[in-house]
């Protein structure tokens, strides 16, 4: 109510205060925030006292935190007391004192040496009261934006303008899916909370040249040969910089380093993680993003009157914050620095327990779990101490039988695919329980890599056309199926006829039909069926699925287990890659945002036409990853109706839907920082890994 009735100039301040304190915010808190904002924007108007009777010194320090210079003597912007012409005139043309006028070797600011720099932890005891208050205000502003409990990665403390041409966009897949590369390393997507108060209000960054002095705002520049900044905040891996830059007057960089940060659009919504490599720290007041550097690396430049953006494949970084100048327009990007962030490289940055990785990867075998975790860049903090009880329950079986291999050896360019169908049968005592409407499980396995594809159908004959469509897609992508092995069941004979028909023309050279009651001849598909079924049962046991829901949940558990199995690292002809990569496919986006099967999450269900008193969300259970969606989209099921929802509007409760007393999920997996690092490491490994064609040469 307060936000709706207040002037739009104060809405960003009120929203930020509400997000920082949530339900604990009082009317007095909002009043104080509005008063502070009024004092800031009223600088330079009237006497030295504000309307509330307070001194403006606090206002100067607040604005100085954003990199703007103010004189404490004449109270004007653009210079400091040391260079004040008015003070110099009062002193007879000479400024008294012997204050150091050089530049600090640590923070890059003028007026003090490194041994007296307040930014160093060693000088914490020397920090004056005004500096401590300034840091408290900055930490409070950052907490209002980046709180692990409430924030959704939005930048609110700079939101003081309004873009009335922008409407409410509830579906932000096109922005959330963006992964931008800056320098060498790239990151992934950040999850967003359902609360989008700033976007719904149309708040954007102000069209002011003072914004260019902010350390997080970078000008997209085609003349700069490398990224440059005048702020050392968040810079890591510092090293000596010998390059000299000419920008107006002569300018020499102090040193270079790397900066990790979050990419934000003009509405303050974080849409990616980026690392700026080899950024030069200079004495200039502006921050420059070298578009030329990225164009030399193969990026393409695009633009219109609203923004400029760079693309490379399906990657994009956008400069959509417009700053007006007397003769034109500057397009800038906002990259929020991560202070204290570690550099991203080939070294693992995600650390978790073995049990946590075992849960995320769908209860793979012991060695397979370790190898897959290593391939994804994870560090396991402990080793296996005892067998997994859930695996023992779900995978109990007889001793293995030797495989019987039949068929001719494959020639260059040929491929063999194994196909099999299994039917989910209901026992008499399970007749009263709900069951799935798709009891027929068809699995297709690539013989070379072991990559499997799982689908469930209402009848066996229903799988014929989708299977032909799958083979046709592979044929279009240059991976035709030349040998197809399956048993001689009726539905398989019909599939063989359709593959040969003029409708499809799939070009299968040989159909290898196995003998009756000889599953060993199709061992690749039979073993994969058993393995994925075992992992699915283990995942359901870990998720505490009740007996009456097993028949409903089993198809989704096997589908999820099959997709996760594609992340397994296998070595073929001396080359070690995932099953997806051995088949010439890209790594699926699910690898950068894994969740534990059976987790509970609240899904948004309220639409624009629902009444105001209607419930906005419902608690659902996580059952898998939808195809052809971004990494932050999940497949959720409503147990009451047994209906599925594919959505990205999920608030995770960090517990199982069917919860046992005293059972908790691994805490280290659900910290926001750990999720972001998982995305960064996944994308970094993707860039460093060559394509299968390149590795085979």
Phi, psi and omega in degrees: 000319181294319180296318182294325185268351183273158175299148187294340178296333184261356187295322179295323180293316180295318180297318179296318179295320180293319180292328181288323185247353176053230185288346180280353181292135179248171178298323179295322177298316180293322178298315179297319180296318179293324178295316178299319180294319179299318179297324181292310184286343181270009181301135178088358180252124175083205184280184180287349179258139178279175182300326180279000177087006183270162178281152179275355181301322178297324179293319179300318183290326177296317182284331176295333178296338178269009176092009181268133182275136177224147177265126179283354180264304182263356177063035178242158182272161173101348179205171178251176182300326182297332182248023184284119180292328180294317178293323179297322179293320179293331181271011178081031177088006181221136177269125182280166177100162181237040183293141179297129183249007180278195184246139180290135180284351181261303185262348179081004180269157181272156171105354179204161178264171184297322183290349177244014182286125181289343180288338180286133178301332180294338181258021181299325181288343182268355185291129179286171182297319181296325180290320179296320179294321179297318179293324178296320179294320179293320179294323179294320179294319178293323178295326179292336181263319191248025179296134180293335185274319190242334190283155178240023178082025182261153177257109187250333188286353175255001185278101180222010175239171182224134177252098186286347180278351184262127179264181179282130180237100182285338180253107184246033181300322185295335178264318184294335182278353186292133172235117187252137176259129179231111183083257183242314188265157176226168178231191184240202185275158173248138178290152182239143176283158180293335182283111180236059187295323183286319180294322180292334179273355178075021184287136179226178176288148182288146176275077183220138179290343175296335179296334181293341179277352181287138184296340184266355183261122182243133178276128175287109189240132177268346181273332182289136179271347177207163179292143180223148177212156176251014182233132181267005183295126177080002182281134180232172180053047183290143176210163184293136179245120182258354182286138176256137182243138177253111179225090185075259173280167180293141185219130180241130179289140180285307177196174181238164179188188179247149179228123174266145180193175178255131177279131180233144176274186186290347176267004179083010181273125179286126182236008178179168178245136182222155173236121177271116183264141175055055178272128182274131175268114184242179180269359180288160184273350185248163179249130184243133174254119185280101175289330179298322181298318180287325178295326176293337179268009175102005179281149179253140183261131177228167178182161172213193184287348182261330184195169173235141180216154178246139180227149173210104187068234177261017180259152184204144169226135191241138174251092187241010176264111185267132177239117182285142175235165181303332184243011181169223188212141172252136175254124185235164175236153179250119177237106183283117184293144174257105182288129178082008180289151179267154180289148179260128178208207180283345179285143183295141177239358178250123181240133180204168178281162178296319181299321180294315177296322179298321178292313184296324184270014172075034174058052171290172176295168186300304182292324179294320177299315180297315182293320180293319178298320178295320179294331178273001178084019180269148173251121179271125186283337181217165180260176180287126180257330181207158181299151177284122182296322181293324176293321179296323179288316185277340187243015179302128186201172176282173178292151185289155177254152177292142180281150176248113184263126176233167177106157181281149175299146182279147175265175180298129179089357179262157180216146178244134180238136178255138181228140176207158181232137176231141182251132179277112184260148182254128177284158181303321181288349180261004183298327182281349181271153176294149180224171182279150177275356180236081187274357185256117186258115175253130179236137178239128186233130173282123187294327185287309186263340185082009179290130185244155177228124185249137173213151179242142185225159180290320176227164180294322181293339180292345182276351189295304183295315176300326178291319176298321178296322178295314179296324179294321177297317177297320180297319179294331181268013176081019179232064184290151176272119180258333179229126180238119180251132180196171177279177186262036177291161185301317181293330179287325176294323176293323176298320180298319178295320180292325179295328180275347186292162179289344180292325186251313181052058186281344175073028176288120185285323187214130173259117183259098181270131180274161181284162180295140179056036178230066182296339180298333180289341175241046189297328182300312180286321181296316180293321179294321175302313181294319182294313180293325176295319178297315181294322177299317178294322178296320178295320178292323178293321177296326181275002178060036180295126180293156183303323183289348180253001184297317182293331179282321187273341186301315179301316181293326179293319179289324177297316179294318179298322180293318179295320179290331179296333178293344178278354182295136177276128177229150181253121180230121181055038177082001180251126181255117178210176175287164179299322178302314184289326177296333178272003180081017180258157175282153175298131180293150182293341181298336183295340182266359183207063184281145174232164180272131181301132179094002179295154177262139177210146179270124184253136178290129179236347184288134176250175183292336183270352180288151177294160183297330183277357182290149178293137185271337184216166179218143181280125181236175180246137180283126183234000177157192185240124180289154178281150173058039176230169179286169186291340181264016177255133186231157178260114183245150180236138173269106184301329183294320182253351181059032177256149184257148178228128174258110189211157172252355180272074183234131171254110186284137182265358178055043174204165175284150177295314174264093191267138171262154180298129177080001181269130179227158174279163178295118188295325187293345180276340189249013169282139183301321181299317179297322178296315181296317180295326177298319179294315181299314183295321180299313182290326178295318178296325179296320180291324184282340185272129180283165176288158179303323180296320180291322181288334182280343182283000000 
